[in-house]
Structures are given as C-alpha cells and as structure tokens.
Amino acid sequence: YENLLIKYKPFITPIKKNKNINACWHLYIVLIDFKTIGLSRSFVMNKLKEKGIGTQVHYIPLNEQPYYNEKKLFLKGSDNYYNETLSLPLHVKLTKSDIKYVVKNLVEILGIEK
C-alpha cells in the first residue's frame, strides 16, 4: 500500500514503516483529507463497498467514549485524526493484485488520479 499511495499525498497519507518499531500490521490505516476532496468518508466507504472492497473505521477517539462524553472532553488532535482515518483491507490472503485493485478504486472514487 505505502509504495502505491505515497504519490497521492497530501490527499491520502499512508502509514509509513518505522525501522525502530516492529509493528503488528493487523490494520492498514490511511488518512484521507475528505474535507479538501469534498467527499464524505461514508460516501467513499459505500462506493468502495460497491466494488467489493470492505473498509472500516477503527478506534473511536477516547473523548467520544461514553464515560468521557459526560465530561465534555475535547481533544482536537484525536478528533482531526479520527475524521480522516480509514482502514483498508489487510489480511493474510491479500495479494499484490488485490492491493492494486483497492488503490486504483480508492483513487478513482476520490477523483485524485495522477
């Protein structure tokens, strides 16, 4: 994903590998500037679903959890991150061809083809 998506920055920002961290890649999250592109995340997710591509949004910000809702906690950074995040398919049977298909369709739906 990273190699295919990096050229679409700043519209899509892939998570970069870090040589000092051995991450467990159970999710592949990208940040998408939905506001600048002029599309909602739900619209993009639905269009990808029509193409057979399942996406998700993980990890609702802490201040959105029920306990903190009562405290009216505002965390600008986490809210901004959450509003731009989208988890792309990632599993053991995912092929390079599958990844190219996901990226091709995501870029087309976002209207940012290069």
N, C-alpha and C positions, 0 to 999 in steps of 0.2 A: 504494500500500500504506500509506504513512505516514498519510494522511488517514483511512483506514478503520480502521487498527489502533490509533491513538493512544488511543482511548477505552477500550481493554481493558488499559491499563497499570494495575497493575504485573504482571498475568499475562502479557501479551505486550508486549515493549518493541521497537518498530521502530527501525531505524537512521534517525536524523534527518539531513537535508541540512545542510551547513555552508556558509555563504556564502563562507567563506575557502578552501574546498577544492573543487576541480573533480574529483570522483571519477569513476572509470570504473565504472559500475554494471553489472558483469558478474554480480554475485550480489546477491540481496536477503536479508540475514540478519536474523532476528528472534531475540530472546532470550525464551524461554518458561520460566516458573517451574514446571517439571514437578513438582517436589517438593511445592509448595503445592497444585497442582491435583490431585495424586495419580495421575498417569498417566506412563508411561514414554515417552521420545521414540520408541522403536521402535514402541510401540503406536500413537502418533499418526501416525507415518510410514506404517504399514501401513493405517490407516483412511483416510488421505488417498489412498493408492495405490488403494484400492478405489473411490474417487470419480474416479479418473483424474488425480490430482494427484501429480506426482513431486516429491519433496523430497530433499535431501541434507544431509550434514554435511561441512563443509569444514574444512581446516586443523587437523589434529590438533595438540595442543599440543607445543611443542618438547621438553619433558621426556618425552613419550611416543614420540618418535622412537627408533629402535634404538640410535643412538650414545649418547643420554642415558639410556636405560633402564639401561645398565650402571653409570651413575654415581649412580643413585638420587636424581635431582634432583627436588625437589618445588616446584612453582610454583602456589600456591593460587589466585591470580587467574586464571591461564590455565586451570586445571582447572575452576574455577567457570564461567568464560565458556563453555568447551567443553561442559560438561554442560547448558547452557541454550540452545545455539545450534541453529538450524535454518534452512537455506537454502530459501526459497520459489522457485517458478518465476519466471524472469526471462529473457525473450528478445525479439527484435525483433518477433515476430508476436503477442505477448501483448496482448490488448485490455483495455479497462476492464471489460468484461463478464467476461473471464477472471479478472481480479484480484478482482472482487466474488465470483465463484464460489469462488475459493481462500479468501478471507477468511471467507465465510459457512460453508464446510465446516470450516475450522480452528476457528472459534469454537464451532460446534456440537459438534465432537468433543471439544474441551476443556471443554465444558459451562459456558462463561462468557458466554452470550448476555446482552445488555443490552436 
